[in-house]
Amino acid sequence: MSFRFVPIVFVLFVLTTPTVAQEKTLKGAQEAFARIDRQMNEVYGEVKKKLDEWKFKKVQEGQCDWIEYRDARAEFHLQPIDGGAEQGNEKKNAEYWNALAYLTETRIEVLRGWLTMDDYEEGWEGVWIDGYGGELLIEEKGEGSIKFTIHVVRGPTYHLGALAGTAKTNGSLGRFSIKPEGTEDETWLTFLQKQGRVEVLGANTMYYHGARAYFDGKYIRVGKLTDEHRKLIAEPNF
């Protein structure tokens, strides 16, 4: 069986942009991270106080895994930087702390998503993130149909991925399929709404992302669609 792989250029759009400033000095970066880390702990405490026990258990399970991911990602962040820190000396580089702060602010968005989960109307529409570099926009197009665009940045080498299209839905389940040009395979994305999140499951998605990227994940809604979001869905830039 022979395949003709189609080269794809990905352009990533940061749909939920953290606002933490990039500090140039080591001390400034450390202090900035300390502030945003305290803020995350405050929001985490609010989540613990307000969420039902079963919901908070899911948050708690994910928090430890995410902290490990954040710390490892911040270390790897230095590798492509000219003059980056030697292994074991990452904490002496301001970029390490800047990366921690950026990633922590993204986690705060996820935690706030848990707090506002019940504020949205039922359905698919909104801005969704998974906290690990995945961003998903969904627009409802009438009964049984949604339009979406998904962008991801994964792994220490920042492999990218992007895909957009129209998925058919049946209640809490959605399915999208496409046949990449020059192949005999079909790419599938399955969307499953469960307990306030959208779980994305992919099959044969390698034609649309880098080697270490993936679309799979559990995405939580963090906002409503803006006009800019709707334009990105209607006219994907990749």
Contacts in CASP RR format, 6 or more apart in sequence:
PFRMAT RR
TARGET T0000
AUTHOR 0000-0000-0000
METHOD contacts of the structure
MODEL  1
MSFRFVPIVFVLFVLTTPTVAQEKTLKGAQEAFARIDRQMNEVYGEVKKK
LDEWKFKKVQEGQCDWIEYRDARAEFHLQPIDGGAEQGNEKKNAEYWNAL
AYLTETRIEVLRGWLTMDDYEEGWEGVWIDGYGGELLIEEKGEGSIKFTI
HVVRGPTYHLGALAGTAKTNGSLGRFSIKPEGTEDETWLTFLQKQGRVEV
LGANTMYYHGARAYFDGKYIRVGKLTDEHRKLIAEPNF
1 184 0 8 1.000
3 182 0 8 1.000
3 183 0 8 1.000
3 184 0 8 1.000
3 185 0 8 1.000
4 181 0 8 1.000
4 182 0 8 1.000
4 183 0 8 1.000
5 183 0 8 1.000
5 207 0 8 1.000
6 180 0 8 1.000
6 181 0 8 1.000
6 182 0 8 1.000
6 207 0 8 1.000
8 162 0 8 1.000
8 207 0 8 1.000
8 208 0 8 1.000
8 238 0 8 1.000
9 238 0 8 1.000
10 151 0 8 1.000
10 160 0 8 1.000
10 161 0 8 1.000
10 162 0 8 1.000
10 209 0 8 1.000
10 238 0 8 1.000
11 162 0 8 1.000
11 237 0 8 1.000
11 238 0 8 1.000
12 151 0 8 1.000
12 153 0 8 1.000
12 160 0 8 1.000
12 161 0 8 1.000
12 162 0 8 1.000
13 135 0 8 1.000
13 151 0 8 1.000
13 232 0 8 1.000
13 237 0 8 1.000
14 135 0 8 1.000
15 127 0 8 1.000
15 129 0 8 1.000
15 135 0 8 1.000
15 137 0 8 1.000
15 151 0 8 1.000
15 229 0 8 1.000
15 232 0 8 1.000
16 106 0 8 1.000
16 109 0 8 1.000
16 127 0 8 1.000
16 129 0 8 1.000
16 135 0 8 1.000
16 222 0 8 1.000
18 102 0 8 1.000
18 105 0 8 1.000
18 106 0 8 1.000
18 109 0 8 1.000
19 105 0 8 1.000
20 32 0 8 1.000
20 36 0 8 1.000
20 98 0 8 1.000
20 101 0 8 1.000
20 102 0 8 1.000
20 105 0 8 1.000
21 32 0 8 1.000
22 98 0 8 1.000
23 29 0 8 1.000
23 31 0 8 1.000
23 32 0 8 1.000
23 94 0 8 1.000
23 97 0 8 1.000
23 98 0 8 1.000
24 94 0 8 1.000
25 94 0 8 1.000
26 92 0 8 1.000
26 93 0 8 1.000
26 94 0 8 1.000
26 97 0 8 1.000
28 94 0 8 1.000
28 97 0 8 1.000
29 94 0 8 1.000
29 95 0 8 1.000
29 96 0 8 1.000
29 97 0 8 1.000
29 98 0 8 1.000
29 101 0 8 1.000
30 97 0 8 1.000
32 97 0 8 1.000
32 98 0 8 1.000
32 101 0 8 1.000
33 97 0 8 1.000
33 98 0 8 1.000
33 100 0 8 1.000
33 101 0 8 1.000
33 104 0 8 1.000
36 101 0 8 1.000
36 104 0 8 1.000
36 105 0 8 1.000
36 108 0 8 1.000
37 100 0 8 1.000
37 101 0 8 1.000
37 104 0 8 1.000
39 108 0 8 1.000
40 104 0 8 1.000
40 105 0 8 1.000
40 107 0 8 1.000
40 108 0 8 1.000
40 111 0 8 1.000
43 108 0 8 1.000
43 111 0 8 1.000
43 112 0 8 1.000
43 115 0 8 1.000
44 59 0 8 1.000
44 63 0 8 1.000
44 111 0 8 1.000
46 115 0 8 1.000
47 56 0 8 1.000
47 59 0 8 1.000
47 111 0 8 1.000
47 114 0 8 1.000
47 115 0 8 1.000
48 56 0 8 1.000
48 59 0 8 1.000
48 60 0 8 1.000
50 115 0 8 1.000
51 59 0 8 1.000
51 114 0 8 1.000
51 115 0 8 1.000
55 114 0 8 1.000
55 117 0 8 1.000
55 195 0 8 1.000
58 195 0 8 1.000
59 111 0 8 1.000
59 114 0 8 1.000
66 107 0 8 1.000
66 131 0 8 1.000
66 132 0 8 1.000
69 132 0 8 1.000
70 100 0 8 1.000
70 103 0 8 1.000
70 104 0 8 1.000
70 107 0 8 1.000
71 100 0 8 1.000
72 156 0 8 1.000
73 99 0 8 1.000
73 103 0 8 1.000
73 155 0 8 1.000
73 156 0 8 1.000
74 90 0 8 1.000
74 96 0 8 1.000
74 97 0 8 1.000
74 99 0 8 1.000
74 100 0 8 1.000
74 103 0 8 1.000
75 90 0 8 1.000
75 96 0 8 1.000
76 155 0 8 1.000
76 156 0 8 1.000
76 157 0 8 1.000
77 95 0 8 1.000
77 96 0 8 1.000
77 99 0 8 1.000
77 156 0 8 1.000
78 84 0 8 1.000
78 85 0 8 1.000
78 90 0 8 1.000
78 93 0 8 1.000
78 95 0 8 1.000
78 96 0 8 1.000
78 99 0 8 1.000
79 156 0 8 1.000
79 157 0 8 1.000
80 157 0 8 1.000
80 158 0 8 1.000
81 93 0 8 1.000
81 95 0 8 1.000
84 93 0 8 1.000
84 95 0 8 1.000
85 91 0 8 1.000
85 92 0 8 1.000
85 93 0 8 1.000
85 96 0 8 1.000
90 96 0 8 1.000
91 97 0 8 1.000
106 129 0 8 1.000
106 131 0 8 1.000
106 133 0 8 1.000
107 131 0 8 1.000
109 129 0 8 1.000
109 131 0 8 1.000
109 222 0 8 1.000
110 129 0 8 1.000
110 130 0 8 1.000
110 131 0 8 1.000
110 220 0 8 1.000
110 222 0 8 1.000
112 222 0 8 1.000
113 220 0 8 1.000
113 221 0 8 1.000
113 222 0 8 1.000
114 220 0 8 1.000
116 221 0 8 1.000
116 222 0 8 1.000
116 223 0 8 1.000
117 196 0 8 1.000
117 220 0 8 1.000
117 221 0 8 1.000
120 126 0 8 1.000
120 221 0 8 1.000
120 223 0 8 1.000
120 224 0 8 1.000
123 140 0 8 1.000
123 193 0 8 1.000
124 138 0 8 1.000
124 140 0 8 1.000
124 146 0 8 1.000
124 169 0 8 1.000
124 191 0 8 1.000
124 193 0 8 1.000
124 198 0 8 1.000
125 138 0 8 1.000
125 139 0 8 1.000
125 140 0 8 1.000
125 146 0 8 1.000
125 224 0 8 1.000
125 225 0 8 1.000
126 137 0 8 1.000
126 138 0 8 1.000
126 139 0 8 1.000
126 221 0 8 1.000
126 223 0 8 1.000
126 224 0 8 1.000
126 225 0 8 1.000
126 229 0 8 1.000
127 135 0 8 1.000
127 136 0 8 1.000
127 137 0 8 1.000
127 221 0 8 1.000
127 222 0 8 1.000
127 223 0 8 1.000
127 224 0 8 1.000
127 225 0 8 1.000
127 229 0 8 1.000
128 135 0 8 1.000
128 136 0 8 1.000
128 137 0 8 1.000
128 138 0 8 1.000
128 197 0 8 1.000
128 198 0 8 1.000
128 219 0 8 1.000
128 220 0 8 1.000
128 221 0 8 1.000
128 222 0 8 1.000
129 135 0 8 1.000
129 136 0 8 1.000
129 219 0 8 1.000
129 220 0 8 1.000
129 222 0 8 1.000
130 136 0 8 1.000
130 217 0 8 1.000
130 218 0 8 1.000
130 219 0 8 1.000
130 220 0 8 1.000
132 154 0 8 1.000
132 217 0 8 1.000
133 152 0 8 1.000
133 153 0 8 1.000
133 154 0 8 1.000
134 150 0 8 1.000
134 151 0 8 1.000
134 152 0 8 1.000
134 153 0 8 1.000
134 154 0 8 1.000
134 215 0 8 1.000
134 217 0 8 1.000
134 219 0 8 1.000
135 150 0 8 1.000
135 151 0 8 1.000
135 152 0 8 1.000
136 148 0 8 1.000
136 149 0 8 1.000
136 150 0 8 1.000
136 198 0 8 1.000
136 200 0 8 1.000
136 219 0 8 1.000
137 148 0 8 1.000
137 149 0 8 1.000
137 150 0 8 1.000
137 225 0 8 1.000
137 229 0 8 1.000
137 232 0 8 1.000
137 233 0 8 1.000
138 146 0 8 1.000
138 147 0 8 1.000
138 148 0 8 1.000
138 191 0 8 1.000
138 198 0 8 1.000
139 146 0 8 1.000
139 147 0 8 1.000
139 148 0 8 1.000
139 225 0 8 1.000
139 229 0 8 1.000
139 230 0 8 1.000
139 233 0 8 1.000
140 146 0 8 1.000
141 147 0 8 1.000
141 166 0 8 1.000
144 168 0 8 1.000
144 169 0 8 1.000
144 170 0 8 1.000
144 171 0 8 1.000
145 166 0 8 1.000
145 167 0 8 1.000
145 168 0 8 1.000
145 169 0 8 1.000
146 166 0 8 1.000
146 167 0 8 1.000
146 169 0 8 1.000
146 174 0 8 1.000
146 191 0 8 1.000
147 164 0 8 1.000
147 165 0 8 1.000
147 166 0 8 1.000
147 167 0 8 1.000
147 233 0 8 1.000
147 234 0 8 1.000
148 164 0 8 1.000
148 165 0 8 1.000
148 166 0 8 1.000
148 167 0 8 1.000
148 176 0 8 1.000
148 191 0 8 1.000
148 233 0 8 1.000
149 162 0 8 1.000
149 163 0 8 1.000
149 164 0 8 1.000
149 165 0 8 1.000
149 232 0 8 1.000
149 233 0 8 1.000
149 236 0 8 1.000
150 162 0 8 1.000
150 163 0 8 1.000
150 164 0 8 1.000
150 189 0 8 1.000
150 200 0 8 1.000
150 215 0 8 1.000
151 160 0 8 1.000
151 161 0 8 1.000
151 162 0 8 1.000
152 160 0 8 1.000
152 161 0 8 1.000
152 162 0 8 1.000
152 209 0 8 1.000
152 213 0 8 1.000
152 214 0 8 1.000
152 215 0 8 1.000
153 159 0 8 1.000
153 160 0 8 1.000
153 161 0 8 1.000
153 213 0 8 1.000
154 160 0 8 1.000
154 161 0 8 1.000
154 209 0 8 1.000
154 212 0 8 1.000
154 213 0 8 1.000
154 214 0 8 1.000
155 212 0 8 1.000
155 213 0 8 1.000
157 212 0 8 1.000
159 209 0 8 1.000
159 210 0 8 1.000
159 211 0 8 1.000
159 212 0 8 1.000
159 213 0 8 1.000
160 209 0 8 1.000
160 210 0 8 1.000
160 213 0 8 1.000
161 208 0 8 1.000
161 209 0 8 1.000
161 210 0 8 1.000
161 213 0 8 1.000
161 215 0 8 1.000
162 208 0 8 1.000
162 209 0 8 1.000
162 236 0 8 1.000
162 238 0 8 1.000
163 178 0 8 1.000
163 187 0 8 1.000
163 189 0 8 1.000
163 205 0 8 1.000
163 208 0 8 1.000
163 209 0 8 1.000
163 215 0 8 1.000
164 233 0 8 1.000
164 236 0 8 1.000
164 238 0 8 1.000
165 176 0 8 1.000
165 178 0 8 1.000
165 236 0 8 1.000
166 176 0 8 1.000
167 174 0 8 1.000
167 175 0 8 1.000
167 176 0 8 1.000
167 189 0 8 1.000
167 191 0 8 1.000
168 174 0 8 1.000
168 175 0 8 1.000
168 176 0 8 1.000
169 175 0 8 1.000
169 191 0 8 1.000
171 193 0 8 1.000
172 192 0 8 1.000
172 193 0 8 1.000
172 194 0 8 1.000
173 190 0 8 1.000
173 191 0 8 1.000
173 192 0 8 1.000
173 193 0 8 1.000
174 190 0 8 1.000
174 191 0 8 1.000
174 192 0 8 1.000
175 188 0 8 1.000
175 189 0 8 1.000
175 190 0 8 1.000
175 191 0 8 1.000
176 188 0 8 1.000
176 189 0 8 1.000
176 190 0 8 1.000
176 191 0 8 1.000
177 186 0 8 1.000
177 187 0 8 1.000
177 188 0 8 1.000
177 189 0 8 1.000
178 186 0 8 1.000
178 187 0 8 1.000
179 185 0 8 1.000
179 186 0 8 1.000
179 187 0 8 1.000
180 187 0 8 1.000
180 207 0 8 1.000
180 208 0 8 1.000
183 207 0 8 1.000
185 204 0 8 1.000
185 207 0 8 1.000
186 203 0 8 1.000
186 204 0 8 1.000
187 202 0 8 1.000
187 203 0 8 1.000
187 204 0 8 1.000
187 205 0 8 1.000
187 207 0 8 1.000
187 208 0 8 1.000
188 202 0 8 1.000
188 203 0 8 1.000
188 204 0 8 1.000
188 205 0 8 1.000
189 200 0 8 1.000
189 201 0 8 1.000
189 202 0 8 1.000
189 205 0 8 1.000
189 215 0 8 1.000
190 200 0 8 1.000
190 201 0 8 1.000
190 202 0 8 1.000
190 203 0 8 1.000
191 198 0 8 1.000
191 199 0 8 1.000
191 200 0 8 1.000
192 198 0 8 1.000
192 199 0 8 1.000
192 201 0 8 1.000
193 199 0 8 1.000
196 220 0 8 1.000
196 221 0 8 1.000
197 218 0 8 1.000
197 219 0 8 1.000
197 220 0 8 1.000
197 221 0 8 1.000
198 218 0 8 1.000
198 219 0 8 1.000
198 221 0 8 1.000
199 217 0 8 1.000
199 218 0 8 1.000
199 219 0 8 1.000
200 215 0 8 1.000
200 216 0 8 1.000
200 217 0 8 1.000
200 218 0 8 1.000
200 219 0 8 1.000
201 216 0 8 1.000
201 217 0 8 1.000
202 214 0 8 1.000
202 215 0 8 1.000
202 216 0 8 1.000
205 214 0 8 1.000
205 215 0 8 1.000
208 215 0 8 1.000
209 215 0 8 1.000
225 233 0 8 1.000
END
